[in-house]
């Protein structure tokens, strides 16, 4: 263990090859991540870059992508000032991108190549790191090649307010070409009822119901506190007439569950206001009271909604990994395979979009998405077996005959 520059806190190590990703636990409950050498000293360049994202989920994600790249640089005997764009393209090809060039020796032996989303994140991390180096006067030539721009597309103009955008937009030469449409992995038909039939605890029924009816992310659900739940009409917050919850970003939760959305919130007189407000269904209210009256332990002081039910940690906050494992086991018992929490969110958003007649704004607000453009990209496609789609095709075919 070593003493870090983050307020002198003691940190824990996660070993990743020679270089290490170091998690730093602060006294206020927040966490940071950096990279250290095998003997425990800070990797100065990586630490300076990661401190830009101090305490955020981006910092953790970039730390793990960056440590893999730094290990590759060590193996290739490449100094930062000697790296050229072609080296970075070769690295992206080795980890999974389609690059038309000799790639050299294998890298990440025994591990799956990055998927498209991971490649995009890795490209953003590398671009940010080398632009940061360039701003410090290291390898300015590479920084110029990475700091490129492109002309705005029609999609860019649609996303912009009143269609006004800048004459040029930043781009990343390392990023893979993204498909026009992403197709989310949905749950099988009837998955909710099958899961409810095989889970044993009221807490687990709450998890299935709240994921299905609320479209919550697993971090949002596991990060809820009892004070966040306003499950009656005309609650004291005055922000929603119907039963609802306030999803609040709390980086200091003891189970390390964090809401992705970081809207401002506060507590006044024991009442939570702000955050991401999401309405709840009658079934969600029913499962909450069933869980609270039958399984929720008395005398808990942490005030979190989901708790451990068994074992030495009984009564302690339930971590997202526990909820994931519960759903995975329940999915196998129900004959659905491994069920992942985010699949409920895909089903919820798609169902809202269909029910709203394709209204992207309704689907955006119901699911808590950052933009309607994201909803359109992921869910805004028609079902090829839909009756209206079939009728349109037959009309076209009939006219062509």
Number of C-alpha atoms within 10 A of each C-alpha: 10 16 13 16 11 17 9 11 14 16 20 14 17 12 12 15 11 15 21 24 24 26 18 22 16 17 11 8 12 17 21 21 29 30 27 22 14 14 11 16 12 20 17 13 13 20 16 15 21 25 15 12 15 17 17 16 16 15 20 21 14 23 25 19 19 21 22 20 19 19 16 15 17 12 10 12 10 14 11 16 15 11 15 15 15 12 15 19 20 19 20 24 23 20 23 17 21 13 14 9 10 9 16 11 7 8 17 11 8 6 8 9 16 17 12 16 12 14 21 19 18 24 21 18 23 21 23 19 20 23 22 19 21 18 12 10 12 16 19 17 14 22 22 12 14 20 15 13 13 11 13 14 11 10 10 15 14 13 15 12 8 8 11 11 16 10 9 12 13 12 15 18 18 23 20 18 11 10 8 7 12 14 11 14 13 17 18 13 10 9 19 17 12 17 24 19 13 16 19 11 14 19 24 21 22 22 24 23 24 23 24 22 19 24 26 24 22 25 21 22 22 27 29 24 20 12 15 24 21 23 20 13 12 14 16 14 15 10 13 16 14 17 19 24 24 23 30 26 22 20 19 16 19 16 19 19 23 24 23 16 15 13 13 11 15 11 12 8 5 10 14 20 21 16 19 20 19 20 17 20 15 11 12 24 19 14 19 22 15 16 19 16 11 11 16 20 15 9 8 12 8 14 15 21 21 27 23 18 17 9 7 8 11 12 21 20 24 22 20 22 14 13 21 17 15 16 22 18 17 23 21 14 16 19 11 18 14 16 23 19 24 20 18 27 24 20 22 22 27 22 14 19 22 16 12 13 10 18 16 22 17 17 26 20 16 19 22 20 15 11 14 17 18 15 20 19 14 16 23 20 13 11 10 10 8 10 10 12 13 13 11 12 13 12 11 11 10 9 8 7 5
